[in-house]
Amino acid sequence: KAGVTQTPRYLIKTRGQQVTLSCSPISGHRSVSWYQQTPGQGLQFLFEYFSETQRNKGNFPGRFSGRQFSNSRSEMNVSTLELGDSALYLCASSPGQGGRTDTQYFGPGTRLTVL
Amino acid sequence: AQSVTQPDIHITVSEGASLELRCNYSYGATPYLFWYVQSPGQGLQLLLKYFSGDTLVQGIKGFEAEFKRSQSSFNLRKPSVHWSDAAEYFCAVGANAGNMLTFGGGTRLMVKP
């Protein structure tokens, strides 16, 4: 089975712009979670989508949003970019059944740099 | 709310030596525990997980971890480290409410030849 894929792998934006990142989960997986990784804050949970619905949300401002499509692919959007949004954004997929914690499989990440 | 502490930010061991990475968690119920490894510029690879049952779990690459409820710990061990094990290791805890992991700060492992 193909793993989790994320596009693009690298992105450079300027402050005030917006950005959209994409994640394709492992075939058959219905849950997609997003994490932000920075040197200062470490790995932090952004949100989880399951069957096109946001099931969990972390403590991030409303500038961070996401969605999931009927084929389980997910996108996250960051509007009005700030320098502090520079990070590695990781997507993880899991089967998602039953609402309990599953094993999550991570993609390679998208490295976002905000100038 | 759950939390994870990895007390050692950096660890250096000699190749062939044994390894133990510490992880302490805080969570009210039975936790779902994970260890992931990350090489530079890469995503996270699952090493092993504990959901229930036997408290000593085996993972990939010769790693194992032991869940100790009384100590709220889930330490990762390997009997003989290889140079390719140099990476950053993350312990994580999940609640029984969907896929929302809380990660520790990570331990960076360096391996001396």
Interface residues (C-beta under 8 A of the other chain):
Chain A: V4 S31 S33 Y35 G42 L43 Q44 F45 E48 F50 R55 N56 G58 L90 A92 S94 G96 G99 R100 T101 D102 T103 Q104 Y105 F106 G107 P108 G109 R111
Chain B: Y32 F34 Y36 G41 Q42 G43 L44 Q45 L46 K49 F51 F90 A92 G94 A95 N96 A97 G98 N99 M100 L101 T102 F103 G104 G105 G106
